[in-house]
Amino acid sequence: MIVATPRLVVDEFSPGLAPSVAQDLLAALRSLESRCAVVMTDQFVAHALQVADSVLVLRRGQVAYPGPAAEMRAEAIERMYSLSEDRKVRTLVKE
């Protein structure tokens, strides 16, 4: 398969990194926006929202929110997860 648009998948890049290093990586991801599509997951929602154009929130394997990142706040995502009985998921989105 030939890929017309280069893609980059970044999975949970920030845990364990110093905040300044995480910010540098976010800046690098932002600089790629005109050259490739980036799919990113991160447990720190605020990080993801800094660079995202769109958001897809999954809750228990189902789409809870698909839409523009500009319309989403980290607190709203946390509320979506707080509906779950799984406390581990709730702590992943807290800052």
N, CA, C and O atoms as CSV, one atom per row, in Angstrom:
chain,resi,resn,atom,element,x,y,z
A,1,MET,N,N,0.838,-1.177,0.000
A,1,MET,CA,C,0.000,0.000,0.000
A,1,MET,C,C,0.890,1.250,0.000
A,1,MET,O,O,1.835,1.348,0.783
A,2,ILE,N,N,0.588,2.168,-0.856
A,2,ILE,CA,C,1.314,3.432,-0.919
A,2,ILE,C,C,0.530,4.467,-0.122
A,2,ILE,O,O,-0.673,4.641,-0.317
A,3,VAL,N,N,1.217,5.136,0.758
A,3,VAL,CA,C,0.583,6.140,1.607
A,3,VAL,C,C,0.811,7.512,0.986
A,3,VAL,O,O,1.951,7.949,0.830
A,4,ALA,N,N,-0.276,8.188,0.634
A,4,ALA,CA,C,-0.167,9.505,0.013
A,4,ALA,C,C,0.222,10.574,1.022
A,4,ALA,O,O,1.023,11.457,0.714
A,5,THR,N,N,-0.338,10.500,2.224
A,5,THR,CA,C,-0.033,11.467,3.269
A,5,THR,C,C,0.758,10.773,4.373
A,5,THR,O,O,0.256,9.835,4.990
A,6,PRO,N,N,1.983,11.218,4.629
A,6,PRO,CA,C,2.744,10.592,5.714
A,6,PRO,C,C,2.000,10.718,7.043
A,6,PRO,O,O,1.343,11.725,7.309
A,7,ARG,N,N,2.116,9.681,7.866
A,7,ARG,CA,C,1.431,9.664,9.166
A,7,ARG,C,C,2.434,9.344,10.266
A,7,ARG,O,O,3.413,8.630,10.049
A,8,LEU,N,N,2.175,9.878,11.430
A,8,LEU,CA,C,2.988,9.608,12.609
A,8,LEU,C,C,2.042,9.245,13.734
A,8,LEU,O,O,1.078,9.968,13.986
A,9,VAL,N,N,2.300,8.132,14.419
A,9,VAL,CA,C,1.498,7.725,15.567
A,9,VAL,C,C,2.370,7.887,16.807
A,9,VAL,O,O,3.467,7.333,16.882
A,10,VAL,N,N,1.876,8.647,17.773
A,10,VAL,CA,C,2.597,8.912,19.015
A,10,VAL,C,C,1.718,8.419,20.159
A,10,VAL,O,O,0.614,8.927,20.357
A,11,ASP,N,N,2.199,7.438,20.907
A,11,ASP,CA,C,1.403,6.827,21.963
A,11,ASP,C,C,2.018,7.096,23.326
A,11,ASP,O,O,3.130,6.655,23.615
A,12,GLU,N,N,1.285,7.822,24.161
A,12,GLU,CA,C,1.689,8.069,25.556
A,12,GLU,C,C,3.136,8.546,25.661
A,12,GLU,O,O,3.961,7.903,26.309
A,13,PHE,N,N,3.435,9.656,25.031
A,13,PHE,CA,C,4.828,10.110,25.004
A,13,PHE,C,C,5.275,10.826,26.275
A,13,PHE,O,O,6.474,10.856,26.552
A,14,SER,N,N,4.367,11.403,27.057
A,14,SER,CA,C,4.817,12.292,28.130
A,14,SER,C,C,5.061,11.668,29.505
A,14,SER,O,O,5.825,12.246,30.279
A,15,PRO,N,N,4.457,10.512,29.865
A,15,PRO,CA,C,4.735,9.989,31.209
A,15,PRO,C,C,6.228,9.735,31.423
A,15,PRO,O,O,6.895,9.113,30.596
A,16,GLY,N,N,6.722,10.222,32.525
A,16,GLY,CA,C,8.122,10.031,32.873
A,16,GLY,C,C,9.055,11.094,32.331
A,16,GLY,O,O,10.241,11.099,32.662
A,17,LEU,N,N,8.547,11.993,31.506
A,17,LEU,CA,C,9.401,13.050,30.965
A,17,LEU,C,C,9.321,14.304,31.831
A,17,LEU,O,O,8.290,14.593,32.437
A,18,ALA,N,N,10.401,15.021,31.875
A,18,ALA,CA,C,10.389,16.322,32.539
A,18,ALA,C,C,9.416,17.230,31.788
A,18,ALA,O,O,9.327,17.142,30.563
A,19,PRO,N,N,8.688,18.095,32.485
A,19,PRO,CA,C,7.725,18.975,31.805
A,19,PRO,C,C,8.332,19.767,30.655
A,19,PRO,O,O,7.682,19.947,29.626
A,20,SER,N,N,9.555,20.240,30.806
A,20,SER,CA,C,10.174,21.020,29.722
A,20,SER,C,C,10.438,20.155,28.494
A,20,SER,O,O,10.319,20.629,27.364
A,21,VAL,N,N,10.790,18.902,28.704
A,21,VAL,CA,C,11.018,17.988,27.584
A,21,VAL,C,C,9.696,17.685,26.887
A,21,VAL,O,O,9.631,17.659,25.658
A,22,ALA,N,N,8.646,17.457,27.668
A,22,ALA,CA,C,7.319,17.215,27.089
A,22,ALA,C,C,6.870,18.412,26.249
A,22,ALA,O,O,6.313,18.227,25.167
A,23,GLN,N,N,7.101,19.618,26.726
A,23,GLN,CA,C,6.735,20.823,25.972
A,23,GLN,C,C,7.537,20.926,24.675
A,23,GLN,O,O,7.000,21.323,23.641
A,24,ASP,N,N,8.818,20.571,24.730
A,24,ASP,CA,C,9.641,20.579,23.513
A,24,ASP,C,C,9.107,19.584,22.483
A,24,ASP,O,O,9.075,19.881,21.288
A,25,LEU,N,N,8.686,18.397,22.949
A,25,LEU,CA,C,8.128,17.402,22.033
A,25,LEU,C,C,6.801,17.867,21.443
A,25,LEU,O,O,6.526,17.627,20.267
A,26,LEU,N,N,5.980,18.530,22.253
A,26,LEU,CA,C,4.724,19.079,21.734
A,26,LEU,C,C,4.996,20.120,20.651
A,26,LEU,O,O,4.302,20.161,19.635
A,27,ALA,N,N,5.995,20.950,20.867
A,27,ALA,CA,C,6.360,21.955,19.862
A,27,ALA,C,C,6.823,21.276,18.574
A,27,ALA,O,O,6.498,21.734,17.478
A,28,ALA,N,N,7.576,20.191,18.702
A,28,ALA,CA,C,8.024,19.452,17.517
A,28,ALA,C,C,6.830,18.850,16.781
A,28,ALA,O,O,6.800,18.859,15.550
A,29,LEU,N,N,5.846,18.328,17.514
A,29,LEU,CA,C,4.649,17.783,16.876
A,29,LEU,C,C,3.873,18.875,16.137
A,29,LEU,O,O,3.381,18.659,15.029
A,30,ARG,N,N,3.772,20.043,16.761
A,30,ARG,CA,C,3.085,21.164,16.110
A,30,ARG,C,C,3.782,21.549,14.804
A,30,ARG,O,O,3.124,21.917,13.830
A,31,SER,N,N,5.095,21.466,14.785
A,31,SER,CA,C,5.837,21.859,13.587
A,31,SER,C,C,5.628,20.879,12.428
A,31,SER,O,O,5.920,21.210,11.279
A,32,LEU,N,N,5.132,19.692,12.721
A,32,LEU,CA,C,4.898,18.689,11.679
A,32,LEU,C,C,3.538,18.809,11.015
A,32,LEU,O,O,3.277,18.130,10.022
A,33,GLU,N,N,2.665,19.660,11.543
A,33,GLU,CA,C,1.268,19.669,11.107
A,33,GLU,C,C,1.077,19.899,9.611
A,33,GLU,O,O,0.107,19.404,9.037
A,34,SER,N,N,1.954,20.619,8.983
A,34,SER,CA,C,1.779,20.866,7.549
A,34,SER,C,C,2.386,19.755,6.694
A,34,SER,O,O,2.156,19.706,5.486
A,35,ARG,N,N,3.155,18.871,7.311
A,35,ARG,CA,C,3.844,17.832,6.543
A,35,ARG,C,C,3.277,16.431,6.710
A,35,ARG,O,O,3.471,15.581,5.840
A,36,CYS,N,N,2.579,16.175,7.815
A,36,CYS,CA,C,2.041,14.833,8.013
A,36,CYS,C,C,0.893,14.856,9.016
A,36,CYS,O,O,0.741,15.790,9.802
A,37,ALA,N,N,0.098,13.805,8.959
A,37,ALA,CA,C,-0.993,13.637,9.916
A,37,ALA,C,C,-0.412,12.983,11.170
A,37,ALA,O,O,0.367,12.035,11.073
A,38,VAL,N,N,-0.788,13.483,12.337
A,38,VAL,CA,C,-0.291,12.941,13.600
A,38,VAL,C,C,-1.475,12.405,14.391
A,38,VAL,O,O,-2.465,13.107,14.598
A,39,VAL,N,N,-1.367,11.160,14.830
A,39,VAL,CA,C,-2.351,10.561,15.725
A,39,VAL,C,C,-1.647,10.410,17.057
A,39,VAL,O,O,-0.604,9.761,17.145
A,40,MET,N,N,-2.216,11.009,18.098
A,40,MET,CA,C,-1.541,11.035,19.397
A,40,MET,C,C,-2.473,10.595,20.506
A,40,MET,O,O,-3.641,10.982,20.543
A,41,THR,N,N,-1.949,9.782,21.411
A,41,THR,CA,C,-2.652,9.476,22.651
A,41,THR,C,C,-1.762,9.937,23.789
A,41,THR,O,O,-0.536,9.859,23.708
A,42,ASP,N,N,-2.388,10.412,24.841
A,42,ASP,CA,C,-1.616,10.812,26.016
A,42,ASP,C,C,-2.534,10.847,27.214
A,42,ASP,O,O,-3.693,11.248,27.109
A,43,GLN,N,N,-2.013,10.426,28.357
A,43,GLN,CA,C,-2.838,10.435,29.553
A,43,GLN,C,C,-3.008,11.836,30.129
A,43,GLN,O,O,-3.886,12.057,30.964
A,44,PHE,N,N,-2.197,12.767,29.702
A,44,PHE,CA,C,-2.326,14.144,30.142
A,44,PHE,C,C,-3.110,14.899,29.070
A,44,PHE,O,O,-2.547,15.371,28.083
A,45,VAL,N,N,-4.395,14.999,29.282
A,45,VAL,CA,C,-5.319,15.532,28.289
A,45,VAL,C,C,-4.923,16.936,27.841
A,45,VAL,O,O,-5.023,17.256,26.657
A,46,ALA,N,N,-4.483,17.762,28.754
A,46,ALA,CA,C,-4.116,19.137,28.401
A,46,ALA,C,C,-2.998,19.161,27.356
A,46,ALA,O,O,-2.986,20.026,26.480
A,47,HIS,N,N,-2.062,18.215,27.446
A,47,HIS,CA,C,-0.994,18.135,26.442
A,47,HIS,C,C,-1.582,17.868,25.069
A,47,HIS,O,O,-1.269,18.559,24.099
A,48,ALA,N,N,-2.429,16.868,24.997
A,48,ALA,CA,C,-3.017,16.494,23.712
A,48,ALA,C,C,-3.831,17.649,23.124
A,48,ALA,O,O,-3.774,17.903,21.920
A,49,LEU,N,N,-4.578,18.339,23.966
A,49,LEU,CA,C,-5.413,19.428,23.484
A,49,LEU,C,C,-4.599,20.611,22.964
A,49,LEU,O,O,-5.106,21.402,22.168
A,50,GLN,N,N,-3.348,20.744,23.401
A,50,GLN,CA,C,-2.491,21.829,22.921
A,50,GLN,C,C,-2.161,21.697,21.440
A,50,GLN,O,O,-1.943,22.699,20.759
A,51,VAL,N,N,-2.124,20.474,20.944
A,51,VAL,CA,C,-1.696,20.255,19.565
A,51,VAL,C,C,-2.782,19.664,18.671
A,51,VAL,O,O,-2.591,19.555,17.460
A,52,ALA,N,N,-3.904,19.287,19.244
A,52,ALA,CA,C,-4.933,18.578,18.471
A,52,ALA,C,C,-5.818,19.526,17.673
A,52,ALA,O,O,-6.150,20.623,18.121
A,53,ASP,N,N,-6.187,19.079,16.490
A,53,ASP,CA,C,-7.214,19.748,15.705
A,53,ASP,C,C,-8.570,19.119,16.014
A,53,ASP,O,O,-9.594,19.800,16.063
A,54,SER,N,N,-8.549,17.799,16.221
A,54,SER,CA,C,-9.783,17.096,16.552
A,54,SER,C,C,-9.516,16.084,17.657
A,54,SER,O,O,-8.379,15.675,17.891
A,55,VAL,N,N,-10.593,15.692,18.327
A,55,VAL,CA,C,-10.507,14.812,19.490
A,55,VAL,C,C,-11.473,13.654,19.298
A,55,VAL,O,O,-12.577,13.822,18.780
A,56,LEU,N,N,-11.038,12.487,19.720
A,56,LEU,CA,C,-11.915,11.330,19.768
A,56,LEU,C,C,-11.739,10.724,21.152
A,56,LEU,O,O,-10.694,10.149,21.458
A,57,VAL,N,N,-12.763,10.854,21.986
A,57,VAL,CA,C,-12.716,10.326,23.347
A,57,VAL,C,C,-13.421,8.977,23.348
A,57,VAL,O,O,-14.569,8.864,22.918
A,58,LEU,N,N,-12.721,7.957,23.836
A,58,LEU,CA,C,-13.311,6.629,23.968
A,58,LEU,C,C,-13.608,6.355,25.429
A,58,LEU,O,O,-12.797,6.666,26.300
A,59,ARG,N,N,-14.757,5.780,25.698
A,59,ARG,CA,C,-15.142,5.387,27.055
A,59,ARG,C,C,-15.710,3.988,26.968
A,59,ARG,O,O,-16.737,3.756,26.328
A,60,ARG,N,N,-15.025,3.050,27.624
A,60,ARG,CA,C,-15.434,1.645,27.590
A,60,ARG,C,C,-15.570,1.123,26.164
A,60,ARG,O,O,-16.499,0.380,25.847
A,61,GLY,N,N,-14.637,1.519,25.318
A,61,GLY,CA,C,-14.608,1.038,23.956
A,61,GLY,C,C,-15.601,1.690,23.007
A,61,GLY,O,O,-15.690,1.298,21.844
A,62,GLN,N,N,-16.340,2.668,23.480
A,62,GLN,CA,C,-17.320,3.362,22.656
A,62,GLN,C,C,-16.917,4.827,22.496
A,62,GLN,O,O,-16.294,5.406,23.387
A,63,VAL,N,N,-17.267,5.411,21.381
A,63,VAL,CA,C,-16.967,6.827,21.153
A,63,VAL,C,C,-17.871,7.665,22.043
A,63,VAL,O,O,-19.095,7.621,21.918
A,64,ALA,N,N,-17.257,8.430,22.944
A,64,ALA,CA,C,-18.006,9.307,23.847
A,64,ALA,C,C,-18.070,10.727,23.306
A,64,ALA,O,O,-19.015,11.462,23.592
A,65,TYR,N,N,-17.065,11.114,22.523
A,65,TYR,CA,C,-17.043,12.461,21.938
A,65,TYR,C,C,-16.152,12.457,20.706
A,65,TYR,O,O,-14.962,12.161,20.809
A,66,PRO,N,N,-16.699,12.776,19.555
A,66,PRO,CA,C,-15.873,13.057,18.386
A,66,PRO,C,C,-16.091,14.518,18.000
A,66,PRO,O,O,-17.236,14.955,17.879
A,67,GLY,N,N,-15.038,15.262,17.809
A,67,GLY,CA,C,-15.252,16.639,17.391
A,67,GLY,C,C,-14.005,17.487,17.454
A,67,GLY,O,O,-12.911,16.988,17.714
A,68,PRO,N,N,-14.176,18.771,17.213
A,68,PRO,CA,C,-13.052,19.704,17.205
A,68,PRO,C,C,-12.433,19.864,18.589
A,68,PRO,O,O,-13.144,19.953,19.591
A,69,ALA,N,N,-11.121,19.899,18.635
A,69,ALA,CA,C,-10.413,20.091,19.903
A,69,ALA,C,C,-10.724,21.458,20.499
A,69,ALA,O,O,-10.738,21.616,21.719
A,70,ALA,N,N,-10.973,22.444,19.644
A,70,ALA,CA,C,-11.254,23.797,20.132
A,70,ALA,C,C,-12.523,23.852,20.976
A,70,ALA,O,O,-12.691,24.763,21.786
A,71,GLU,N,N,-13.407,22.890,20.790
A,71,GLU,CA,C,-14.653,22.855,21.563
A,71,GLU,C,C,-14.553,21.992,22.814
A,71,GLU,O,O,-15.531,21.864,23.550
A,72,MET,N,N,-13.399,21.402,23.066
A,72,MET,CA,C,-13.251,20.469,24.185
A,72,MET,C,C,-12.274,21.025,25.210
A,72,MET,O,O,-11.266,21.642,24.865
A,73,ARG,N,N,-12.594,20.793,26.466
A,73,ARG,CA,C,-11.711,21.179,27.577
A,73,ARG,C,C,-11.322,19.923,28.337
A,73,ARG,O,O,-12.077,18.952,28.369
A,74,ALA,N,N,-10.149,19.942,28.944
A,74,ALA,CA,C,-9.673,18.788,29.708
A,74,ALA,C,C,-10.671,18.410,30.799
A,74,ALA,O,O,-10.873,17.226,31.071
A,75,GLU,N,N,-11.296,19.409,31.423
A,75,GLU,CA,C,-12.256,19.136,32.502
A,75,GLU,C,C,-13.477,18.385,31.983
A,75,GLU,O,O,-14.036,17.545,32.688
A,76,ALA,N,N,-13.887,18.680,30.770
A,76,ALA,CA,C,-15.043,17.990,30.188
A,76,ALA,C,C,-14.706,16.526,29.923
A,76,ALA,O,O,-15.542,15.647,30.131
A,77,ILE,N,N,-13.498,16.267,29.470
A,77,ILE,CA,C,-13.080,14.887,29.246
A,77,ILE,C,C,-13.029,14.148,30.574
A,77,ILE,O,O,-13.444,12.992,30.660
A,78,GLU,N,N,-12.525,14.807,31.603
A,78,GLU,CA,C,-12.488,14.181,32.926
A,78,GLU,C,C,-13.895,13.820,33.392
A,78,GLU,O,O,-14.107,12.751,33.964
A,79,ARG,N,N,-14.851,14.706,33.150
A,79,ARG,CA,C,-16.238,14.408,33.544
A,79,ARG,C,C,-16.775,13.192,32.799
A,79,ARG,O,O,-17.506,12.384,33.372
A,80,MET,N,N,-16.419,13.061,31.533
A,80,MET,CA,C,-16.856,11.888,30.768
A,80,MET,C,C,-16.361,10.603,31.413
A,80,MET,O,O,-17.092,9.617,31.508
A,81,TYR,N,N,-15.113,10.629,31.854
A,81,TYR,CA,C,-14.550,9.441,32.483
A,81,TYR,C,C,-15.064,9.229,33.898
A,81,TYR,O,O,-15.099,8.094,34.373
A,82,SER,N,N,-15.461,10.290,34.578
A,82,SER,CA,C,-15.933,10.126,35.953
A,82,SER,C,C,-17.266,9.388,36.003
A,82,SER,O,O,-17.672,8.920,37.067
A,83,LEU,N,N,-17.941,9.279,34.885
A,83,LEU,CA,C,-19.164,8.497,34.830
A,83,LEU,C,C,-18.870,7.011,34.934
A,83,LEU,O,O,-19.759,6.213,35.230
A,84,SER,N,N,-17.631,6.645,34.692
A,84,SER,CA,C,-17.216,5.250,34.747
A,84,SER,C,C,-16.935,4.839,36.185
A,84,SER,O,O,-16.558,5.676,37.005
A,85,GLU,N,N,-17.111,3.585,36.492
A,85,GLU,CA,C,-16.773,3.069,37.820
A,85,GLU,C,C,-15.304,2.714,37.909
A,85,GLU,O,O,-14.815,2.383,38.989
A,86,ASP,N,N,-14.600,2.774,36.809
A,86,ASP,CA,C,-13.194,2.428,36.768
A,86,ASP,C,C,-12.359,3.617,37.236
A,86,ASP,O,O,-12.117,4.550,36.470
A,87,ARG,N,N,-11.921,3.582,38.488
A,87,ARG,CA,C,-11.167,4.706,39.054
A,87,ARG,C,C,-9.829,4.915,38.354
A,87,ARG,O,O,-9.332,6.041,38.310
A,88,LYS,N,N,-9.242,3.870,37.814
A,88,LYS,CA,C,-7.968,4.017,37.117
A,88,LYS,C,C,-8.133,4.958,35.921
A,88,LYS,O,O,-7.281,5.818,35.697
A,89,VAL,N,N,-9.197,4.811,35.163
A,89,VAL,CA,C,-9.430,5.696,34.024
A,89,VAL,C,C,-9.590,7.123,34.501
A,89,VAL,O,O,-9.068,8.045,33.874
A,90,ARG,N,N,-10.299,7.324,35.597
A,90,ARG,CA,C,-10.495,8.689,36.117
A,90,ARG,C,C,-9.158,9.341,36.450
A,90,ARG,O,O,-8.962,10.522,36.160
A,91,THR,N,N,-8.230,8.590,37.056
A,91,THR,CA,C,-6.961,9.214,37.437
A,91,THR,C,C,-6.095,9.528,36.229
A,91,THR,O,O,-5.244,10.413,36.309
A,92,LEU,N,N,-6.280,8.840,35.122
A,92,LEU,CA,C,-5.475,9.105,33.939
A,92,LEU,C,C,-5.733,10.490,33.364
A,92,LEU,O,O,-4.835,11.078,32.762
A,93,VAL,N,N,-6.919,11.015,33.532
A,93,VAL,CA,C,-7.220,12.295,32.917
A,93,VAL,C,C,-7.057,13.469,33.877
A,93,VAL,O,O,-7.179,14.623,33.466
A,94,LYS,N,N,-6.786,13.194,35.130
A,94,LYS,CA,C,-6.572,14.289,36.078
A,94,LYS,C,C,-5.207,14.904,35.886
A,94,LYS,O,O,-4.249,14.229,35.508
A,95,GLU,N,N,-5.132,16.193,36.152
A,95,GLU,CA,C,-3.843,16.889,36.007
A,95,GLU,C,C,-3.343,17.350,37.341
A,95,GLU,O,O,-2.274,17.955,37.425
